[in-house]
């Protein structure tokens, strides 16, 4: 098949079935394999990561992107402007646009610089830690462009070092190997994150995800009004972002619980770094086991922070994952003081905000408690959400007061 006259050269044509262009026209960037006209453009003719010109069923080119013929989520659209298709220069432009937003939002260079679809670069994540960048690729199309991505980052930011954290399991869905590797410069084993007057040392190569959770920054700021003089339990604490913030804002005692010894060792270092070492204790434990122990010992806290990893990663995990959220939050309520605060989070995109709230309500009523919601949060503005792509809006945070019935 030949491209339509308006299509850019060097992009293989990809024809959609009739009416399967509606999601793209509405603003989405994804095409599934069952939406492709495989008689006109057989998937076997494409290579993983190959640049494509996406055509409607009438042959009109809608934009350019890349394909992985072996994945259900088959195509990602990058550019609707046929005069500026997917290219190294477009990467530079998108990075500059992303940077201009972050520089409006933050006065220090610590943020998520690129949030995939939210910044028009599906399959790419870039976190900035001052003069260092940690980047993650999750798709075959972006993997093909990794040298161009490094060149674009060097042109836009001139970082001292860039490291690839391409060790996410999601890469396996794209047929990609998992690895961690320096991309440019020499990344140190430890870098420092600054957040509203606090400093945290994290490991860009071995820490969770890309080393830090910028998405919770605005939600952590909500702690300040609730923790002064209080006893705080921080579950799934990682390197202490929530707990150290609470201690720095006047909590009389903070207990950080995590199953990772390395994370807790770093939390202790970060507590000392911020002058709150005497207020903060650490305990290595599974969160469920720790809550069971606290309950049996009749130990109580004024504030309990529950920020677990995603329990619902796939649709088939929903029932089991939802039950895990219910059980975890119910156990957390059991170790709250009579007029305590629960800060409950979920990063499971498939678990909606309404379902999380209903889960908290069910847990409270099962314990014969009353629950009222004080605040709700979501991911920070350095994780922008295109309204046509609800999949990018994943993080929920609920501040709830739990009272006796």
C-alpha positions in Angstrom: 0.0 0.0 0.0 1.2 3.5 -0.8 1.0 6.3 1.6 -1.5 9.1 1.1 0.1 12.1 -0.5 0.0 14.0 2.8 2.0 11.4 4.7 5.6 12.0 5.7 8.2 9.8 3.9 10.0 6.9 5.7 6.9 6.0 7.7 5.2 2.7 6.9 1.5 3.1 6.4 -0.8 1.5 9.0 -4.5 1.4 8.1 -7.3 1.3 10.7 -10.6 -0.4 10.4 -13.7 1.6 9.7 -14.6 3.9 12.6 -11.6 2.8 14.7 -10.1 6.2 14.5 -12.7 7.7 16.8 -10.6 7.4 20.0 -7.6 9.1 18.2 -9.7 11.9 17.0 -11.1 12.4 20.5 -7.5 12.9 21.8 -6.3 9.5 22.8 -2.9 8.2 21.6 -3.4 4.4 21.6 -4.4 1.9 19.0 -5.1 -1.8 19.8 -4.3 -4.6 17.5 -8.0 -5.5 16.9 -8.5 -1.9 15.6 -6.1 -2.4 12.7 -7.1 -3.4 9.1 -4.9 -6.4 8.9 -6.0 -7.2 5.4 -4.7 -3.8 4.1 -1.7 -3.6 6.4 -0.8 -7.1 7.9 0.8 -6.9 11.3 3.4 -9.5 10.1 4.9 -6.8 7.8 5.9 -4.6 10.7 8.9 -4.7 13.1 8.8 -3.9 16.8 9.2 -0.2 17.3 8.9 0.6 13.7 7.8 4.2 12.8 4.4 4.3 11.2 2.0 6.7 9.6 -1.5 6.0 11.1 -4.3 6.1 8.5 -8.0 6.2 8.9 -10.0 3.6 6.9 -10.3 6.1 4.0 -6.5 6.4 3.7 -6.3 9.9 5.4 -3.2 10.1 7.6 -4.0 11.0 11.2 -0.4 11.3 12.4 2.8 9.4 13.1 4.0 7.1 15.8 5.4 3.7 16.3 4.1 0.1 16.4 4.8 -3.2 18.2 2.9 -5.8 16.2 3.3 -8.4 19.0 1.5 -6.3 21.7 -2.2 -5.9 22.3 -1.6 -2.2 22.8 -0.1 -2.0 19.4 0.4 1.6 18.3 1.1 4.8 20.0 0.6 8.1 18.2 3.3 10.7 18.8 2.5 13.6 16.4 -0.6 14.7 14.6 1.3 17.4 12.7 2.5 15.8 9.4 5.0 18.6 8.9 6.6 17.6 12.2 6.6 13.8 12.5 8.3 11.6 15.0 12.0 12.6 14.8 15.0 13.6 16.9 14.0 17.3 16.5 10.5 16.5 17.7 12.0 14.9 20.8 13.9 18.1 21.5 10.8 20.2 21.0 8.7 18.0 23.4 11.4 18.1 26.0 11.5 21.9 25.8 7.7 22.1 26.2 7.8 19.7 29.2 10.6 21.7 30.8 8.8 25.0 30.4 5.9 23.6 32.5 8.1 22.3 35.3 10.0 25.6 35.5 6.7 27.4 36.0 5.8 24.9 38.8 9.0 24.5 40.7 11.9 26.8 41.6 14.3 24.0 42.0 15.2 21.3 39.4 13.6 18.3 41.2 10.6 16.9 39.4 9.3 14.5 36.8 10.4 16.1 33.6 8.6 13.7 31.2 5.4 11.8 32.1 4.8 9.7 29.0 1.5 10.5 27.3 1.0 13.5 29.5 4.0 15.1 27.7 3.3 13.7 24.3 6.1 11.1 24.6 4.3 7.7 25.2 6.7 5.1 26.6 9.2 7.5 28.1 9.6 8.6 31.8 12.3 11.1 32.9 12.9 12.2 36.5 15.3 15.1 37.2 17.4 15.2 40.3 19.3 18.5 40.0 22.1 17.9 37.5 21.2 14.2 37.1 18.5 12.5 35.0 17.0 9.0 35.5 15.1 7.8 32.4 12.9 4.8 31.8 11.6 3.4 28.5 8.7 1.0 28.5 8.0 0.5 24.7 9.8 -0.9 21.7 9.3 2.3 19.8 11.0 4.5 22.4 13.8 1.8 22.8 14.6 2.4 19.1 15.0 6.1 19.9 17.1 5.8 23.0 20.2 7.3 21.5 18.1 10.2 20.2 16.5 10.6 23.6 19.9 10.9 25.3 21.0 13.4 22.7 17.8 15.5 23.2 18.3 15.5 27.0 21.9 16.6 26.6 20.8 19.4 24.3 17.9 20.6 26.5 19.3 20.1 30.0 23.1 19.4 29.7 22.9 17.0 32.6 26.0 15.7 34.4 24.8 12.2 33.9 21.9 10.1 32.7 21.0 6.6 33.8 18.5 4.2 32.2 16.2 2.4 34.7 14.9 0.1 32.1 14.1 -2.7 34.6 10.3 -2.4 34.8 8.4 -5.6 34.3 6.1 -3.8 31.8 8.9 -4.0 29.3 8.3 -7.8 29.0 4.9 -7.1 27.5 6.9 -5.3 24.7 9.4 -8.2 24.3 12.2 -6.0 25.7 15.0 -7.0 28.0 15.3 -5.4 31.5 18.5 -3.6 32.4 20.0 -0.7 34.3 22.8 1.2 32.5 24.5 4.5 32.4 23.5 6.4 29.3 25.8 9.5 29.6 28.2 10.8 32.2 28.8 9.0 35.4 25.8 8.8 37.7 26.8 8.6 41.4 25.4 5.8 43.6 23.5 8.3 45.6 21.8 11.6 44.6 19.9 14.1 46.7 16.3 15.2 46.3 15.1 18.5 47.7 11.5 18.8 48.7 10.2 22.0 50.5 13.2 22.5 52.7 13.9 18.8 53.2 16.7 16.7 51.7 16.6 13.0 50.9 19.4 10.8 49.6 18.2 8.1 47.1 19.8 5.5 44.8 19.0 6.1 41.2 20.2 2.7 40.1 18.8 0.4 42.8 15.9 2.4 44.4 12.3 1.7 43.7 11.0 2.7 40.2 13.2 5.7 39.2 14.4 6.3 42.8 11.8 8.7 44.2 8.0 9.2 44.1 7.5 12.7 42.8 3.8 12.0 42.2 3.1 12.2 46.0 4.8 15.5 46.6 1.7 17.7 46.8 0.0 15.0 48.9 2.9 14.8 51.4 2.5 18.6 51.8 -1.0 18.0 53.1 0.5 16.3 56.1 1.6 19.5 57.7 -1.7 20.5 59.3 -2.3 17.1 60.8 0.8 15.8 62.5 2.1 18.4 65.0 2.4 16.7 68.4 1.0 13.4 67.0 2.2 9.8 66.9 2.5 8.7 63.3 2.8 5.3 61.6 4.2 5.3 58.1 3.5 2.0 56.3 5.4 1.1 53.1 7.7 3.9 54.1 10.5 3.3 51.5 13.2 5.9 52.3 11.0 8.0 54.6 9.4 10.6 52.4 6.1 10.7 54.4 7.5 9.9 57.8 10.4 12.3 57.7 8.1 15.1 56.5 5.8 14.3 59.4 8.7 14.5 61.9 10.0 17.7 60.4 6.5 19.2 60.8 6.3 18.5 64.5 5.2 14.9 65.0 6.4 13.8 68.4 7.1 10.3 67.2 7.2 8.5 63.8 7.5 4.8 63.1 8.5 3.9 59.5 7.7 0.3 58.5 8.9 -1.3 55.3 10.0 -4.8 54.2 13.2 -3.5 52.6 16.2 -3.3 54.9 18.1 -1.1 52.3 15.2 1.3 52.2 14.9 1.6 56.0 18.7 2.1 56.3 18.4 5.0 53.9 15.3 6.3 55.8 17.5 6.4 58.9 20.2 8.3 57.0 17.6 10.7 55.7 16.1 11.3 59.1 19.6 12.3 60.4 20.1 14.5 57.4 17.0 16.4 58.2 17.6 16.6 62.0 14.8 14.4 63.0 16.7 11.2 63.9 15.5 11.2 67.5 11.8 11.4 66.5 11.9 8.6 63.9 12.1 4.9 64.4 12.3 2.2 61.8 11.0 -1.4 61.7 11.5 -4.0 59.1 8.3 -5.9 58.6 5.6 -6.8 56.2 2.9 -4.1 56.7 0.1 -6.6 57.3 2.2 -8.5 59.9 3.2 -5.2 61.6 -0.4 -4.1 61.8 -1.4 -7.5 63.3 1.3 -7.1 65.9 0.3 -3.6 66.8 -3.3 -4.6 67.1 -2.5 -7.5 69.4 -0.3 -5.3 71.5 -3.1 -2.7 71.7 -0.7 -0.1 70.3 -2.3 3.0 68.7 -1.3 5.9 66.5 -2.9 9.3 65.9 -2.1 9.2 62.2 -1.6 6.2 60.0 -0.2 6.6 56.5 -1.0 3.8 54.0 0.9 4.1 50.7 1.2 0.6 49.3 2.4 -0.5 45.8 -0.3 -1.2 43.3 -2.4 -4.2 44.3 -4.3 -4.2 41.1 -1.9 -4.2 38.1 -4.1 -6.2 35.7 -7.9 -6.5 35.3 -7.7 -10.1 36.4 -6.2 -9.0 39.7 -9.0 -6.7 40.5 -11.0 -8.8 43.0 -8.0 -10.0 44.9 -6.4 -6.5 44.9 -9.6 -4.8 46.0 -9.8 -7.2 48.9 -6.2 -6.4 49.8 -6.9 -2.7 50.0 -10.0 -3.4 52.2 -8.0 -5.6 54.5 -5.1 -3.2 54.8 -7.2 -0.2 55.5 -9.3 -2.0 58.0 -6.3 -3.2 59.9 -4.9 0.4 59.8 -8.1 1.7 61.3 -7.8 -0.8 64.2 -4.5 0.8 65.3 -5.8 4.3 65.2 -6.6 6.3 68.3 -10.3 6.9 68.9 -10.2 10.2 66.9 -7.5 9.3 64.5 -6.6 10.2 60.9 -6.1 7.7 58.1 -4.2 8.8 55.0 -4.9 6.1 52.4 -3.4 6.0 48.9 -3.7 3.8 45.9 -1.6 4.0 42.7 -3.7 1.2 41.0 -5.1 2.9 37.9 -7.7 0.2 37.6 -9.1 0.9 41.1 -11.1 4.1 40.8 -11.4 6.8 43.4 -15.0 5.9 44.0 -14.1 2.3 44.7 -11.3 3.3 47.0 -13.7 5.5 49.0 -16.3 2.7 49.1 -13.5 0.4 50.3 -12.7 2.7 53.2 -16.3 3.1 54.1 -16.9 -0.7 54.1 -13.8 -1.1 56.3 -15.0 1.5 58.8 -18.6 0.2 59.0 -17.3 -3.3 59.5 -15.5 -2.0 62.6 -18.5 0.0 63.6 -16.6 3.3 63.0 -17.7 6.5 61.4 -15.5 7.8 58.6 -15.5 11.3 57.1 -13.3 12.5 54.3 -11.3 15.7 55.0 -9.3 16.0 51.8 -8.6 14.2 48.6 -5.4 14.3 46.4 -4.1 13.0 43.2 -0.7 13.0 41.4 1.2 16.3 41.2 1.1 18.6 38.2 4.4 17.3 36.9 2.3 14.2 36.0 -0.1 16.0 33.7 -3.3 14.2 32.6 -4.7 14.5 29.1 -8.5 14.3 29.7 -8.9 12.0 26.7 -6.5 9.4 28.3 -8.0 8.6 31.7 -5.4 5.8 32.1 -2.9 8.5 33.0 -4.9 9.6 36.0 -3.9 6.8 38.5 -3.0 8.2 41.9 -5.6 8.6 44.7 -5.0 9.9 48.2 -7.7 10.2 50.9 -7.4 12.0 54.3 -10.1 10.5 56.5 -11.1 11.1 60.1 -12.1 7.8 61.8 -14.4 8.2 64.8 -16.2 5.8 67.2 -19.8 5.1 66.1 
